[in-house]
Amino acid sequence: MAIATTNPTTGEVLRRFAALTDLQIDAKIKTASEAFARHRRSSFAERSGKMRRAAEILEAYQGQGNAIRKRDEVHKMAQANKAFAHFRW
């Protein structure tokens, strides 16, 4: 039996997925359980660092955030340096 993702507003089927077998489901549950155990043993500082990094990636993807501002500032400085490169001090 296929599983479908449907847009609730329009009723349009966005994507269909093949159903997983019991073995595939068990393997995914085992993987998730092992990942949680590793996550649980990590310190709060490690977890918060990972969350901050995820936020940076999402902000960069959306074209905002510190990474984008830094890139824009560096670009402006490079343009300014290029404008004055012909002067000999």
N, C-alpha and C positions, 0 to 999 in steps of 0.2 A: 504494500500500500504506500503510495507516494504522499509526502507531506508538502503542503503548499503554503507560501506566505502570501497573504492577501491584503491589499490596501483596504482598510475598513471604510474609507470615504467613498471610493469608487467601485469597490468590489473586484478590482483588477487583480489577477494573479501575477505577483511580481517574480516569484521564483518557486520552482518545485525541487524537492529533495527526495532522494530514494530513502526508503525506510532502512534502518540499521538492523542487523541480526542481533540475537541475544549475546553472542560472543563479542561483537563490536561494541555493544553497549557496556558490557562488563569491562572491556579494555579501557573504554573512556572513563568509566567510574573509577577504575584503579588508578589511572593516570591523574585524575583530578584529586583523588585522595592523597597520593604521593606528593603532588604539588602543594596541597594544603599543609601537609606535615612539614615540608621544607619551609614554607612560608611562616608557619607557626613558630619554628625554631629560630627564625631570624629576629634580630633586634628591632626595636621600634625605629631607631635611626635608619637602619637599612630599608625598612618598609616605607618610611616617609621619603627617603631619597628616591626610591623607585616611583612613588606616586608623583613626586615633583618632576622627575624626568618624563613620565607619561604626560603630565600637564604641559611641559615644554614642547613635546612632540605634537600634541593636539593643537596648541596655540600656533606653532609654526605651520602646521597643515592648514589652519584657518587664516594664515597671513597676519597674525598678531602675536603679541608677547615679546619678552625680552630678547629672544634670539633674533627676531625680525628687526626690532629697534636697533640692536647692536649692528646687524648687517647694514642697515640704512645709515647709521652714523659712520661706520667704516667707509662706506661708499662715498659719503659726503666729504670725509677727510681726504680720501684718495683723489677726488675731483679737485679739491682745493690745492692739494700738493701738485697735481698736474698743471694747474693754472699758473703756479709760481715756479715751475721747474726750469723755465728758461732764464731766470735771474741767477746771476753769479754773486754770491754773498762774499 
